[in-house]
Amino acid sequence: MKTNRVIFYFLSTLLLVSCGNKVKTPVYELGDKKDVMGSGLLFSETIGFNTKDATIFEENNERFIIYDANEVSKGNQVFAIRKGVKENNKWVYKEKKIIFKGNEEGWDKYIYQPSIVKGKFTYNKEEYKYLLAYQGNNSNDNYNNHIGLAVTNDLFSNYIRVGNTPILSNPSIYVGSFGYGSPSLTSINKEGKVMLSYSFGETNLSGTRVMELDLSNLNKINSDTGYSELNASGLKLREDGIISNATFIFNDDYSKAYLINDGMPSSNAPGQSNAIEVASANSSIIYDINTKWNSIKNIMGSDTIIKEDETSLGWDEIYSGTIVTNEYGLVNKDSKKLEVIYSTYQEGIEESRYTAQLCSFEVNLSE
């Protein structure tokens, strides 16, 4: 099916805070991959089909991106995959395939925020190569979320849920809160040990936790191993000291950690992020409260201006960032740049929540 290339949508006119002048905002055509200053659409969907909350890695000179999608227009979220191949020195992403859906009878009727990592994971006496972590609930809202797992040997099919219950369940006393979500996996030993980070939201407390798990035998999971709450010292985007909807990973010698965190413009606009922050730190930040983050880049709307029209403001909703890694959720220790994939959506039109797109931004680590 060909993507409709004649549907236009417009971003509402905003004030460019940095200079105080009213500026035009860019015009995008769905299906048309616009080149912008450092940032551009990976691929497009027509209005009604979301493309957001990605996990992406490279393996054997190919890319695999798993993300939130819709099987039907404005339908419940499912997980889709696309393979990326290099053509003329650019990554081109092939057609999507739906790979994982909510369980109509389970705790995870509605699913969100996939994260996937390679390793060796045994479940019911069979070994699997890939582990998927995801957020889910049974009410299709942003409350009482839990985190579950699934495994597969084929990224494009045959995902098997691990058990009938989440690996992390929102305590019943916090049933009216966000719960646990936004999982992010990075491998510790390229086998069954992983570091799982996740956002939590309880009645008067929220942030991001990390916990080390041995998932070699998924029939004997010990998730009571304790956790550390990441401190926000050194981060510059948010004034409330909260790390939320974050991706947390290591480099491949485990000396350094990287973080991408959503930025909320104010406490009056919960869930609406106008930027993401990319930061690094010594890996000791997990356990040492005195270790601080080094803020590398705040990706704002003004960073996504269309090249040919520098009076444009760029995307105004930027959230749910992730980093392109290898299959173990690690980045090369000698990398001079990071490729960040983030979500955005169109405001000011009907059903704007079904207009999400994925974009790419290159971050120079020397910034």
C-alpha positions as MATLAB code, in Angstrom:
seq = 'MKTNRVIFYFLSTLLLVSCGNKVKTPVYELGDKKDVMGSGLLFSETIGFNTKDATIFEENNERFIIYDANEVSKGNQVFAIRKGVKENNKWVYKEKKIIFKGNEEGWDKYIYQPSIVKGKFTYNKEEYKYLLAYQGNNSNDNYNNHIGLAVTNDLFSNYIRVGNTPILSNPSIYVGSFGYGSPSLTSINKEGKVMLSYSFGETNLSGTRVMELDLSNLNKINSDTGYSELNASGLKLREDGIISNATFIFNDDYSKAYLINDGMPSSNAPGQSNAIEVASANSSIIYDINTKWNSIKNIMGSDTIIKEDETSLGWDEIYSGTIVTNEYGLVNKDSKKLEVIYSTYQEGIEESRYTAQLCSFEVNLSE';
ca = [
       0.000    0.000    0.000;
       1.459    3.347   -0.979;
       1.713    6.043    1.648;
      -0.589    8.957    0.972;
       1.779   11.738   -0.048;
      -0.735   14.504   -0.472;
      -1.859   14.964    3.120;
      -0.338   18.093    4.643;
      -0.294   19.105    8.229;
       0.877   22.256    9.931;
       2.466   23.123   13.222;
       0.850   26.045   15.035;
       2.743   29.345   15.226;
       4.855   29.611   18.377;
       7.171   32.121   20.001;
      10.859   31.354   19.744;
      11.802   31.865   23.369;
      15.526   32.163   22.749;
      15.197   35.348   20.688;
      11.736   36.553   21.687;
      10.538   36.893   18.066;
       7.469   35.344   16.496;
       8.553   32.925   13.774;
       6.983   30.611   11.256;
       6.845   26.882   11.893;
       7.681   24.222    9.317;
       5.256   22.560    6.959;
       5.628   18.777    6.696;
       4.094   16.389    4.213;
       3.324   12.930    5.549;
       5.279   10.392    3.581;
       7.919   12.922    2.546;
      11.208   12.540    4.395;
      12.195   16.135    5.039;
      15.856   16.922    5.604;
      16.310   19.255    8.533;
      19.283   20.678   10.347;
      20.647   17.590   12.096;
      17.253   15.953   12.288;
      14.869   14.185    9.946;
      12.050   11.648    9.763;
      13.158    8.015    9.648;
      10.000    7.012    7.810;
       6.394    8.178    7.778;
       2.890    6.961    8.458;
      -0.397    8.566    7.502;
      -2.404   10.324   10.205;
      -4.037    7.727   12.450;
      -0.980    5.456   12.634;
       1.549    6.251   15.337;
       5.297    5.784   15.026;
       6.957    6.369   18.412;
       8.825    5.062   21.485;
      11.546    3.172   19.647;
      14.370    0.822   20.533;
      17.008    0.502   17.796;
      20.243   -1.445   17.343;
      22.714   -2.533   14.688;
      23.715   -6.155   14.113;
      25.680   -7.605   11.178;
      25.632   -4.264    9.328;
      21.841   -4.020    9.507;
      19.547   -2.025   11.731;
      16.455   -3.187   13.543;
      13.980   -0.728   14.978;
      11.087   -1.866   17.181;
       8.498    0.746   18.112;
       4.926    1.549   19.107;
       2.559    1.447   16.140;
      -1.114    0.876   15.306;
      -2.352   -2.159   13.430;
      -5.409   -0.228   12.261;
      -6.012    3.502   12.117;
      -6.437    4.910   15.648;
      -6.400    1.387   17.027;
      -4.679    0.048   20.125;
      -0.913    0.183   20.169;
       1.094   -2.801   18.980;
       4.824   -3.278   18.437;
       6.202   -3.165   14.909;
       9.658   -3.778   13.454;
      11.488   -2.457   10.420;
      14.865   -3.500    9.070;
      17.262   -0.774    8.010;
      19.851   -1.258    5.266;
      22.482    1.120    3.913;
      21.730    2.527    0.459;
      23.924    5.299   -0.974;
      25.431    5.775    2.477;
      22.014    6.363    4.069;
      19.884    4.097    6.208;
      16.691    3.071    4.441;
      13.992    1.368    6.507;
      11.891   -1.348    4.907;
       8.178   -1.981    5.379;
       6.964   -2.570    8.900;
       5.781   -5.863   10.339;
       3.579   -6.204   13.420;
       5.356   -8.493   15.897;
       3.671   -8.179   19.308;
       0.163   -7.313   20.505;
      -1.585   -6.774   23.804;
      -3.050   -9.777   25.597;
      -6.828   -9.339   25.678;
      -7.151  -11.518   28.785;
      -4.014  -10.447   30.625;
      -2.538   -7.644   32.696;
      -1.006   -6.283   29.477;
      -4.058   -5.739   27.301;
      -2.478   -2.416   26.329;
       1.249   -2.278   25.624;
       3.799    0.506   25.280;
       7.518    1.331   25.251;
       9.430   -1.731   23.927;
      13.109   -2.295   24.695;
      15.075   -5.247   23.323;
      18.534   -6.719   23.918;
      20.477   -9.746   22.701;
      21.866  -12.415   25.022;
      21.231  -15.966   26.201;
      17.925  -16.426   27.978;
      16.439  -19.820   28.848;
      12.696  -20.166   29.233;
      10.849  -23.490   29.604;
      14.122  -25.309   28.787;
      14.635  -23.531   25.461;
      17.314  -20.914   24.865;
      16.387  -17.609   23.218;
      18.575  -14.899   21.685;
      16.481  -11.789   22.273;
      14.738  -10.403   25.332;
      11.944   -7.839   25.082;
      10.886   -5.659   28.017;
       7.737   -3.571   27.768;
       5.227   -1.493   29.712;
       1.609   -2.570   29.964;
      -1.709   -2.128   31.722;
      -5.315   -3.215   31.273;
      -7.027    0.162   31.188;
      -5.451    2.011   28.235;
      -4.458    5.035   30.304;
      -1.228    6.169   31.883;
      -1.925    4.650   35.304;
      -1.178    1.374   37.080;
       1.515    0.322   34.632;
       3.660   -2.770   35.012;
       6.714   -4.162   33.215;
       6.761   -7.540   31.498;
       9.107   -9.668   29.406;
       8.986  -11.730   26.225;
      11.582  -13.755   24.306;
      12.225  -14.770   20.715;
      14.851  -16.225   18.391;
      13.474  -14.315   15.419;
      13.081  -10.556   15.658;
      10.254  -10.670   13.104;
       8.034  -13.321   14.735;
       7.270  -15.809   17.501;
       7.538  -13.641   20.611;
       6.670  -15.637   23.726;
       5.510  -13.934   26.918;
       7.459  -14.850   30.025;
       4.843  -16.066   32.499;
       1.402  -14.628   33.143;
       2.476  -11.846   35.478;
       4.774   -8.828   35.159;
       8.380   -8.912   36.274;
       7.683   -5.626   38.090;
       4.148   -4.955   39.341;
       2.844   -1.622   40.554;
       2.003   -2.105   44.242;
      -1.724   -2.161   44.919;
      -1.402    0.767   47.319;
      -0.320    2.885   44.336;
      -2.993    1.678   41.939;
      -3.947    5.263   41.086;
      -0.407    6.241   40.149;
       1.704    5.832   37.001;
       3.345    2.687   38.352;
       6.347    1.215   36.515;
       7.142    1.865   32.856;
       9.523    3.065   30.152;
      11.880    0.063   30.520;
      15.359    0.212   29.017;
      17.684   -2.807   28.735;
      21.457   -2.872   28.415;
      23.508   -6.077   28.650;
      26.086   -6.585   31.375;
      27.807   -9.772   30.155;
      26.334  -10.301   26.645;
      24.560  -13.365   28.013;
      21.812  -13.391   30.650;
      22.732  -10.497   32.925;
      21.155   -7.145   32.155;
      20.729   -3.721   33.670;
      17.078   -2.719   33.612;
      16.175    0.928   34.059;
      12.582    2.074   34.409;
      10.480    5.067   35.366;
       8.344    4.886   38.480;
       5.570    7.108   39.699;
       3.985    6.697   43.086;
       1.649    9.017   44.975;
       4.192   11.688   45.891;
       7.377   10.290   44.387;
       8.705    9.690   40.889;
      11.995    9.150   39.087;
      14.076    6.473   37.383;
      15.499    3.337   38.955;
      18.108    0.871   37.746;
      18.463   -2.736   38.809;
      20.837   -5.527   37.872;
      19.090   -8.772   36.970;
      20.286  -12.251   36.074;
      17.720  -13.430   33.512;
      19.663  -16.447   32.309;
      16.868  -18.682   33.593;
      13.557  -16.922   33.101;
      11.736  -19.615   35.041;
      13.610  -18.496   38.157;
      13.629  -14.710   38.097;
      14.702  -12.920   41.240;
      13.488   -9.351   40.879;
      13.967   -8.620   44.582;
      17.633   -7.806   44.083;
      17.207   -4.176   45.057;
      17.508   -1.065   42.944;
      19.252    2.289   42.824;
      17.469    5.524   42.036;
      19.372    7.639   39.523;
      20.245   11.082   40.790;
      19.732   14.098   38.524;
      22.802   16.029   39.654;
      24.403   17.766   36.674;
      21.348   17.591   34.406;
      20.222   20.977   33.118;
      16.916   20.534   31.305;
      14.556   20.123   34.246;
      14.372   22.071   37.468;
      12.376   19.475   39.411;
      15.228   16.940   39.659;
      13.152   14.164   38.074;
      14.429   11.704   35.472;
      11.490   10.288   33.525;
      10.751    8.325   30.350;
      14.505    7.771   30.136;
      16.862    5.533   28.198;
      19.876    4.361   30.223;
      22.729    2.391   28.617;
      26.477    1.682   28.910;
      29.413    1.888   26.556;
      31.029   -1.427   25.663;
      33.732   -1.395   28.334;
      31.188   -0.371   30.993;
      33.207    2.647   32.066;
      30.536    5.141   31.077;
      26.755    5.415   31.189;
      24.536    7.450   28.871;
      21.111    8.870   29.621;
      18.329   10.518   27.636;
      15.655   12.217   29.716;
      12.380   13.939   28.797;
      12.043   17.628   29.615;
       8.703   19.026   30.720;
       8.111   22.756   30.193;
       6.178   23.139   33.447;
       4.312   21.253   36.124;
       1.106   22.410   34.425;
       1.854   20.349   31.305;
       2.467   16.805   32.540;
       3.352   14.325   29.833;
       4.201   17.046   27.313;
       7.927   17.252   26.639;
       9.384   20.109   24.619;
      12.950   18.726   24.597;
      15.165   15.804   25.542;
      18.512   15.906   27.322;
      21.483   13.698   26.455;
      24.025   13.186   29.226;
      26.921   10.926   30.213;
      28.523    9.927   33.490;
      30.978    7.511   34.998;
      29.148    4.207   35.411;
      29.568    4.586   39.171;
      26.581    6.947   39.049;
      24.409    3.893   39.636;
      25.667    3.498   43.187;
      27.548    6.690   44.074;
      25.350    9.674   44.914;
      28.349   11.980   44.548;
      28.806   11.167   40.845;
      27.279   13.779   38.547;
      25.976   13.745   35.000;
      27.749   15.636   32.245;
      25.007   17.286   30.211;
      25.975   16.953   26.539;
      23.036   18.286   24.565;
      19.486   19.508   25.042;
      17.652   18.791   21.788;
      15.050   21.529   21.383;
      12.641   22.510   18.634;
      15.131   25.121   17.435;
      17.617   22.286   16.760;
      15.252   20.790   14.167;
      14.823   23.762   11.857;
      14.377   23.018    8.161;
      17.612   23.879    6.327;
      16.087   25.999    3.610;
      13.934   28.030    5.983;
      15.803   29.124    9.080;
      12.884   31.234   10.285;
      11.066   27.988   11.088;
      10.886   26.778   14.663;
      11.007   23.029   14.102;
       9.250   20.313   16.087;
       7.567   21.555   19.256;
       6.945   18.163   20.916;
      10.137   16.138   21.432;
      10.130   13.128   23.763;
      10.987    9.462   24.348;
      14.578    9.535   23.112;
      16.742    6.481   22.592;
      20.282    5.839   21.337;
      21.333    3.640   18.429;
      23.393    0.831   20.001;
      24.749   -2.568   19.106;
      22.614   -5.653   19.682;
      23.625   -5.760   23.364;
      22.374   -2.260   24.060;
      25.911   -0.847   24.207;
      27.731    1.932   22.357;
      31.359    1.843   21.266;
      33.645    3.364   23.900;
      35.533    5.234   21.147;
      32.424    6.768   19.576;
      32.721   10.483   18.855;
      29.010   10.833   18.089;
      25.708    9.364   19.201;
      22.697    8.939   16.964;
      19.588    9.759   18.940;
      16.133    8.632   17.814;
      13.254   10.573   19.337;
       9.480   10.807   19.023;
       7.455   13.860   18.098;
       3.871   14.627   17.244;
       1.759   17.319   15.658;
      -0.226   19.698   17.838;
      -3.177   21.815   16.880;
      -5.128   19.279   14.833;
      -7.839   16.793   15.669;
      -6.601   13.489   17.124;
      -3.058   14.866   17.376;
      -2.008   11.886   19.487;
      -2.203    9.723   16.350;
       0.366   11.778   14.435;
       3.546   10.645   16.198;
       6.707   10.316   14.099;
      10.281    9.148   14.718;
      13.204   11.430   13.936;
      16.980   11.145   14.057;
      19.474   13.591   15.546;
      23.261   13.304   15.688;
      24.929   14.388   18.920;
      28.608   15.313   19.007;
      30.123   13.935   22.214;
      32.625   16.773   22.321;
      29.857   19.355   22.842;
];
